[in-house]
Amino acid sequence: MAPSLPRTPALVSRLPSVGTTVFTVMSALAQQHGAVNLGQGYPDFDCDAALLGCVTDAMREGLNQYPPMAGVPALRQVVAAKIEALYGHRYDADSEITVTAGATQAILTAVLCCVHPGDEVIVLEPCYDSYAPNIELAGGRVVRVPLTPGTFRPDFARIGAAITARTRAIIVNSPHNPSATVWSAAQMQQLAELLAPTDVLLISDEVYEHMVFDGAPHVSASSIPSLAARSFVISSFGKTFHVTGWKVGTVAAPAPLMAEFRKVHQFNVFTVNTPVQHGLARYLADPAPYLGLPDFYQRKRDHFRAGLARTRLRPLASQGTYFQVVDYSAVSSLPEAEFCEWLTREVGVAAIPLSAFYEGGFEQGIARLCFAKRDETLDAALARLATI
C-alpha cells in the first residue's frame, strides 16, 4: 500500500469573500494582450534623482539598522513641520507622528487599534478595496453609505442616518480614489458638525493630498480642530514622490489615539525601512517638489482630457488624484467589468471598472483610467481610444 500523503489541516478563512482583485486580473489581461495599462494606479516614470541620492547617501553612511519603532526622529519632525505649514495644526513629532509601511498598513493599523468585535465602521462607496477587509479582520461590521451617483458628493443625511450607538469610526478619502473628486472646506466642516456630538473616530485617507487641481486647496482633517482631535490622518510618500514601491507613509493623530495606534504598529511591522526614512527626511527639507506636484499632475490631466475630447468617451470632472473616470455609454452598453475586458483585449487600453469599488458592484457605465504616466504612454493610449 502506498504511503498516504501528509494532510494539510483545513483552515476557516478570516476573509471568505475575498478573491483575486480586479487590479490583478486587469493587469494580467493587459500584459497578455500588449495593452497600454492605464488601470495601474502608479506612475511609469522615475522619481527625482535627488531623492535617490539622499537614500543612497544614507545607506552608504551606515544608516541600515533598526530605527525607532515610531520612525526616524528627523523624518517625524519634518512631517510635523510640513503639516503645520500647510494646514495650521501642530502635531508633536515625538508622540503624534508615526512612520508606516505605506498607507495601506496605516489604515489597517488604525482600524485594528480602535475597532472591537461588533463595532460599526462607516465607509463611503465607491471606496478603496482594503477598507472593508480591514474592518472585517478587526471583527467590526462594515456600514456602506453611497456617495451621490454622478457627482460622488457626500450625502450627509445618509451618513447621519447610518451613525448609531455602535458606530466606532468613519473612513473618508479626499482626494478620492476612484472618482477623482475632492471634498470642499464646507463639506469637511459639515462632517465636523455631524460628528461633534458623537465619539465617532475619523480615519482620513489623504494619500493624494498634493494632487488637487485648478487652484483649489486640499482641506485636511488636521486643518479643522474638532476633526483633528478625533482623527487618524494618513499620507503617503509613495504617492507624493512617485515611489509607490517603497511603501512608506505617515499617520498623524492626537497623542491618546497615537498611543493605541503604536501598540498595534509595533507588533504589525514594528518599524520601517531605515535609509529610506533618512533619505526622505533630507529630501523634505526643500518643499518645492511637493508644492509643485499639483501643477505637474494638472498638466498631465489637461493633456489627457484634451485627448479624450477626440474620443467618444465622456470624461467626468477630475478635481484631484491622478485618475480620470469616463462615461462610456456612447460606446457600449456592456457592464463595466465586461467593457474594461473588451477595451483591454480589442482596443489595447486597460481600465478599471468603477463597479469594482462597490460591494456587489454597481453599474453606472463608468471606467477609471490613470494618467500618472509618461506623455508618450498617454498618447499611445489616446490614439487607440480614438478608434472606438
C-alpha positions as CSV (number, residue, x, y, z in Angstrom):
1,M,0.0,0.0,0.0
2,A,1.4,3.4,-1.0
3,P,2.0,5.7,1.9
4,S,-0.6,8.4,2.5
5,L,0.3,12.0,1.7
6,P,0.6,14.4,4.7
7,R,-2.7,16.1,5.3
8,T,-2.9,19.9,5.4
9,P,-5.3,21.0,8.1
10,A,-8.5,22.7,7.0
11,L,-8.5,26.5,7.5
12,V,-11.5,28.6,8.1
13,S,-10.9,31.8,6.2
14,R,-10.9,35.1,8.0
15,L,-11.8,36.8,4.7
16,P,-14.0,34.2,2.9
17,S,-15.4,36.6,0.4
18,V,-12.0,37.9,-0.8
19,G,-10.6,36.6,-4.0
20,T,-8.3,37.9,-6.7
21,T,-8.7,41.6,-7.1
22,V,-9.8,43.2,-10.4
23,F,-6.5,45.1,-10.4
24,T,-4.5,41.8,-10.7
25,V,-6.9,40.5,-13.3
26,M,-6.8,43.6,-15.5
27,S,-3.0,43.9,-15.2
28,A,-2.6,40.3,-16.3
29,L,-5.0,40.8,-19.2
30,A,-3.1,43.9,-20.2
31,Q,0.2,42.1,-20.3
32,Q,-1.4,39.2,-22.2
33,H,-2.8,41.4,-25.0
34,G,0.0,44.1,-25.0
35,A,-2.4,46.8,-23.9
36,V,-1.4,50.2,-22.7
37,N,-2.1,49.8,-19.0
38,L,-4.0,52.8,-17.6
39,G,-5.5,50.5,-15.0
40,Q,-2.4,50.6,-12.8
41,G,-2.6,53.3,-10.1
42,Y,1.0,54.2,-10.1
43,P,3.5,56.1,-12.3
44,D,5.5,54.6,-15.2
45,F,8.2,57.3,-14.7
46,D,11.1,57.6,-12.3
47,C,11.3,59.7,-9.1
48,D,13.6,62.7,-8.7
49,A,17.3,61.6,-8.9
50,A,18.0,63.9,-5.9
51,L,15.7,61.7,-3.7
52,L,17.6,58.6,-4.9
53,G,20.8,60.3,-3.9
54,C,19.5,61.1,-0.4
55,V,18.6,57.5,0.2
56,T,21.8,56.2,-1.3
57,D,23.8,58.5,0.9
58,A,22.0,57.3,3.9
59,M,22.8,53.7,3.0
60,R,26.5,54.5,2.4
61,E,26.7,56.3,5.8
62,G,25.7,53.0,7.5
63,L,22.1,54.0,8.4
64,N,20.9,50.5,7.8
65,Q,19.8,49.1,11.2
66,Y,16.5,49.3,13.0
67,P,15.3,52.8,13.6
68,P,13.0,53.8,16.5
69,M,9.6,52.0,16.3
70,A,7.7,55.2,15.6
71,G,10.1,56.3,12.9
72,V,13.3,58.2,12.4
73,P,13.0,61.4,14.6
74,A,14.3,63.7,11.8
75,L,11.5,62.5,9.5
76,R,8.8,62.8,12.1
77,Q,10.0,66.3,12.8
78,V,9.9,67.4,9.2
79,V,6.5,65.9,8.7
80,A,5.1,67.7,11.7
81,A,6.6,71.0,10.4
82,K,5.1,70.3,6.9
83,I,1.6,69.7,8.3
84,E,1.8,72.9,10.4
85,A,2.9,74.9,7.5
86,L,0.2,73.6,5.1
87,Y,-2.7,73.0,7.4
88,G,-2.1,75.1,10.6
89,H,-2.1,72.3,13.1
90,R,1.0,71.4,15.1
91,Y,1.5,67.7,15.9
92,D,4.1,66.7,18.5
93,A,6.7,64.8,16.5
94,D,7.5,62.5,19.4
95,S,4.0,61.4,20.4
96,E,1.7,62.2,17.5
97,I,3.5,61.2,14.2
98,T,4.3,57.6,13.2
99,V,6.0,56.4,10.0
100,T,4.3,53.4,8.5
101,A,4.9,50.8,5.8
102,G,2.7,52.6,3.4
103,A,-0.8,53.9,3.7
104,T,-2.4,50.5,3.5
105,Q,-0.6,49.4,6.6
106,A,-1.5,52.7,8.3
107,I,-5.2,52.2,7.5
108,L,-5.2,48.6,8.8
109,T,-3.4,49.6,12.0
110,A,-5.8,52.5,12.6
111,V,-8.7,50.1,12.3
112,L,-7.2,47.4,14.4
113,C,-6.3,49.8,17.2
114,C,-9.8,51.1,17.7
115,V,-12.4,48.7,16.3
116,H,-13.6,45.9,18.5
117,P,-15.9,43.0,17.6
118,G,-19.4,44.2,16.9
119,D,-18.3,47.9,16.3
120,E,-19.6,49.5,13.2
121,V,-17.5,51.5,10.8
122,I,-18.9,53.6,8.0
123,V,-17.3,53.5,4.6
124,L,-18.4,55.7,1.7
125,E,-18.8,53.8,-1.6
126,P,-17.1,53.6,-4.1
127,C,-14.1,53.1,-1.9
128,Y,-10.5,51.7,-1.8
129,D,-10.7,48.0,-1.7
130,S,-8.8,47.5,1.6
131,Y,-11.2,49.3,3.8
132,A,-13.9,46.6,4.2
133,P,-11.4,43.7,4.7
134,N,-9.6,45.7,7.4
135,I,-12.8,46.2,9.3
136,E,-13.8,42.6,9.0
137,L,-10.4,41.5,10.3
138,A,-11.0,43.6,13.4
139,G,-14.4,41.9,13.9
140,G,-16.2,45.0,13.0
141,R,-19.3,45.5,10.8
142,V,-19.0,47.4,7.6
143,V,-21.7,50.0,7.1
144,R,-21.8,51.2,3.5
145,V,-23.1,54.6,2.6
146,P,-23.1,55.5,-1.1
147,L,-21.7,58.8,-2.4
148,T,-24.1,60.5,-4.7
149,P,-24.1,58.8,-8.1
150,G,-22.8,61.0,-10.9
151,T,-21.2,63.6,-8.6
152,F,-19.7,61.4,-5.9
153,R,-20.5,64.0,-3.3
154,P,-21.1,63.0,0.3
155,D,-24.8,62.7,1.3
156,F,-24.7,63.9,4.9
157,A,-28.3,63.0,5.5
158,R,-27.5,59.3,4.7
159,I,-24.2,59.5,6.6
160,G,-26.0,60.9,9.7
161,A,-28.7,58.2,9.4
162,A,-26.0,55.5,9.4
163,I,-24.5,56.6,12.7
164,T,-25.7,54.5,15.6
165,A,-24.6,53.9,19.2
166,R,-22.3,51.2,17.8
167,T,-20.5,53.4,15.3
168,R,-16.8,53.4,16.1
169,A,-15.4,55.2,13.1
170,I,-15.9,56.6,9.6
171,I,-13.3,56.3,6.8
172,V,-13.2,59.3,4.5
173,N,-10.9,59.6,1.4
174,S,-10.2,63.0,-0.2
175,P,-8.9,63.5,-2.8
176,H,-11.0,60.5,-3.7
177,N,-10.0,57.2,-5.4
178,P,-11.6,56.2,-7.7
179,S,-13.8,59.2,-8.6
180,A,-11.2,62.0,-8.5
181,T,-13.5,64.3,-6.5
182,V,-12.2,66.5,-3.7
183,W,-14.1,67.4,-0.5
184,S,-14.5,71.2,-0.1
185,A,-13.9,73.1,3.1
186,A,-17.7,73.4,3.6
187,Q,-18.1,69.6,3.3
188,M,-15.3,68.9,5.7
189,Q,-16.9,71.4,8.1
190,Q,-20.2,69.7,7.7
191,L,-18.6,66.4,8.6
192,A,-17.1,68.0,11.7
193,E,-20.5,69.3,12.8
194,L,-22.1,65.9,12.1
195,L,-19.5,64.1,14.3
196,A,-19.3,66.8,17.0
197,P,-21.9,65.3,19.4
198,T,-20.6,61.8,18.9
199,D,-17.5,59.7,19.9
200,V,-17.0,58.5,16.3
201,L,-13.4,58.5,15.2
202,L,-12.3,59.6,11.7
203,I,-9.8,57.7,9.6
204,S,-8.9,60.3,7.0
205,D,-7.2,58.8,4.0
206,E,-5.3,61.7,2.4
207,V,-2.7,59.9,0.3
208,Y,-3.4,62.2,-2.7
209,E,-3.2,65.4,-0.7
210,H,-0.7,67.0,-3.1
211,M,-2.8,66.3,-6.2
212,V,-5.6,68.9,-6.1
213,F,-6.1,71.0,-9.2
214,D,-7.4,74.3,-10.6
215,G,-6.0,76.3,-7.6
216,A,-8.2,74.6,-5.1
217,P,-6.7,73.7,-1.7
218,H,-6.6,70.3,-0.1
219,V,-8.7,70.5,3.1
220,S,-7.1,68.1,5.5
221,A,-8.9,66.8,8.6
222,S,-5.9,68.2,10.5
223,S,-6.9,71.7,9.5
224,I,-10.2,71.6,11.4
225,P,-9.6,71.4,15.1
226,S,-12.7,69.4,16.0
227,L,-11.8,66.8,13.3
228,A,-8.1,66.8,14.2
229,A,-9.0,65.9,17.8
230,R,-10.7,62.6,16.6
231,S,-8.7,61.7,13.5
232,F,-6.0,59.4,12.2
233,V,-4.7,61.4,9.2
234,I,-2.9,59.2,6.7
235,S,-0.5,60.3,4.0
236,S,1.8,58.6,1.5
237,F,5.3,59.4,0.4
238,G,4.9,56.8,-2.3
239,K,2.1,58.7,-4.0
240,T,3.7,62.1,-3.5
241,F,7.2,61.3,-4.7
242,H,6.5,58.6,-7.4
243,V,7.9,55.8,-5.3
244,T,4.9,53.6,-4.6
245,G,7.1,50.5,-4.3
246,W,8.9,52.0,-1.3
247,K,5.8,51.6,0.8
248,V,6.4,54.5,3.2
249,G,3.6,56.6,4.7
250,T,2.7,58.5,7.8
251,V,-0.1,58.8,10.4
252,A,-0.8,61.9,12.4
253,A,-3.1,61.7,15.4
254,P,-3.6,63.1,18.9
255,A,-1.3,61.5,21.5
256,P,-4.0,59.3,23.1
257,L,-5.0,57.9,19.8
258,M,-1.4,57.5,18.6
259,A,-0.5,55.6,21.8
260,E,-3.1,53.0,20.8
261,F,-2.0,53.0,17.2
262,R,1.6,52.3,18.1
263,K,0.6,49.4,20.3
264,V,-0.6,47.7,17.2
265,H,2.1,49.1,14.9
266,Q,4.9,47.6,17.0
267,F,3.5,44.1,16.6
268,N,2.4,44.6,13.0
269,V,5.5,45.8,11.2
270,F,7.4,47.3,14.2
271,T,9.2,49.8,12.1
272,V,10.0,50.9,8.5
273,N,13.0,50.9,6.1
274,T,15.7,53.0,7.8
275,P,17.8,54.5,4.9
276,V,14.6,55.5,3.0
277,Q,13.4,57.3,6.1
278,H,16.6,59.3,6.4
279,G,16.6,60.0,2.7
280,L,13.0,61.3,2.8
281,A,13.9,63.5,5.8
282,R,16.7,65.2,3.9
283,Y,14.7,65.5,0.7
284,L,11.7,67.1,2.5
285,A,14.0,69.9,3.6
286,D,13.0,71.5,0.3
287,P,9.2,71.8,-0.1
288,A,9.4,72.6,-3.8
289,P,8.9,69.0,-5.0
290,Y,5.6,68.5,-3.2
291,L,4.4,72.1,-3.6
292,G,4.9,71.8,-7.4
293,L,3.0,68.5,-7.6
294,P,-0.5,69.9,-8.3
295,D,0.8,71.8,-11.4
296,F,2.8,68.7,-12.5
297,Y,-0.3,66.4,-12.4
298,Q,-2.7,69.1,-13.6
299,R,-0.7,69.4,-16.8
300,K,-1.0,65.6,-17.3
301,R,-4.7,65.7,-16.5
302,D,-5.3,68.5,-19.0
303,H,-3.2,66.8,-21.7
304,F,-5.1,63.6,-21.2
305,R,-8.6,65.2,-21.1
306,A,-7.7,67.1,-24.3
307,G,-7.0,63.8,-26.0
308,L,-10.2,62.3,-24.6
309,A,-12.2,65.1,-26.3
310,R,-11.3,63.4,-29.5
311,T,-12.9,60.1,-28.4
312,R,-16.4,59.0,-27.7
313,L,-15.6,58.6,-24.0
314,R,-17.0,61.4,-21.8
315,P,-14.7,62.5,-19.0
316,L,-16.2,63.4,-15.7
317,A,-14.7,66.0,-13.5
318,S,-11.2,65.2,-12.2
319,Q,-10.5,67.6,-9.3
320,G,-7.7,65.6,-7.7
321,T,-5.7,62.4,-7.6
322,Y,-4.1,61.1,-10.8
323,F,-7.3,59.3,-12.0
324,Q,-9.8,60.2,-14.7
325,V,-13.2,58.5,-14.8
326,V,-15.1,58.3,-18.1
327,D,-18.6,57.6,-19.1
328,Y,-18.5,55.1,-22.0
329,S,-22.3,54.9,-22.7
330,A,-21.8,56.4,-26.2
331,V,-19.5,53.5,-27.0
332,S,-21.1,50.4,-25.3
333,S,-23.9,49.1,-23.2
334,L,-21.7,46.3,-21.7
335,P,-21.5,46.1,-17.9
336,E,-18.4,47.8,-16.6
337,A,-16.2,44.7,-16.0
338,E,-17.0,43.3,-19.4
339,F,-16.4,46.7,-21.1
340,C,-13.0,47.0,-19.4
341,E,-12.1,43.5,-20.5
342,W,-13.2,44.3,-24.1
343,L,-11.3,47.6,-24.1
344,T,-8.2,45.7,-23.0
345,R,-8.5,42.9,-25.5
346,E,-9.9,44.6,-28.5
347,V,-8.7,48.2,-28.2
348,G,-5.5,47.7,-26.3
349,V,-6.1,50.0,-23.3
350,A,-6.6,48.7,-19.8
351,A,-9.0,50.4,-17.5
352,I,-10.7,49.5,-14.2
353,P,-14.5,49.2,-13.8
354,L,-15.9,51.6,-11.2
355,S,-18.2,48.8,-10.0
356,A,-15.2,47.1,-8.5
357,F,-15.2,49.7,-5.8
358,Y,-18.7,48.8,-4.6
359,E,-19.8,45.8,-2.7
360,G,-21.6,43.5,-5.2
361,G,-20.9,46.0,-8.0
362,F,-23.0,49.0,-9.0
363,E,-23.4,49.7,-12.7
364,Q,-23.1,53.3,-13.9
365,G,-21.3,52.8,-17.2
366,I,-18.1,54.3,-15.9
367,A,-14.4,53.2,-16.0
368,R,-11.3,54.6,-14.2
369,L,-8.2,55.5,-16.1
370,C,-4.8,56.6,-14.6
371,F,-2.9,59.5,-16.1
372,A,0.2,59.1,-13.9
373,K,2.1,58.1,-17.0
374,R,4.7,59.5,-19.4
375,D,3.2,61.6,-22.1
376,E,4.2,59.0,-24.7
377,T,2.2,56.4,-22.8
378,L,-0.8,58.6,-22.6
379,D,-0.6,59.5,-26.3
380,A,-0.4,55.8,-27.3
381,A,-3.5,55.1,-25.2
382,L,-5.3,58.1,-26.6
383,A,-4.6,57.1,-30.2
384,R,-6.1,53.7,-29.5
385,L,-9.1,55.1,-27.7
386,A,-9.8,57.5,-30.7
387,T,-10.5,54.4,-32.8
388,I,-13.6,53.3,-30.9
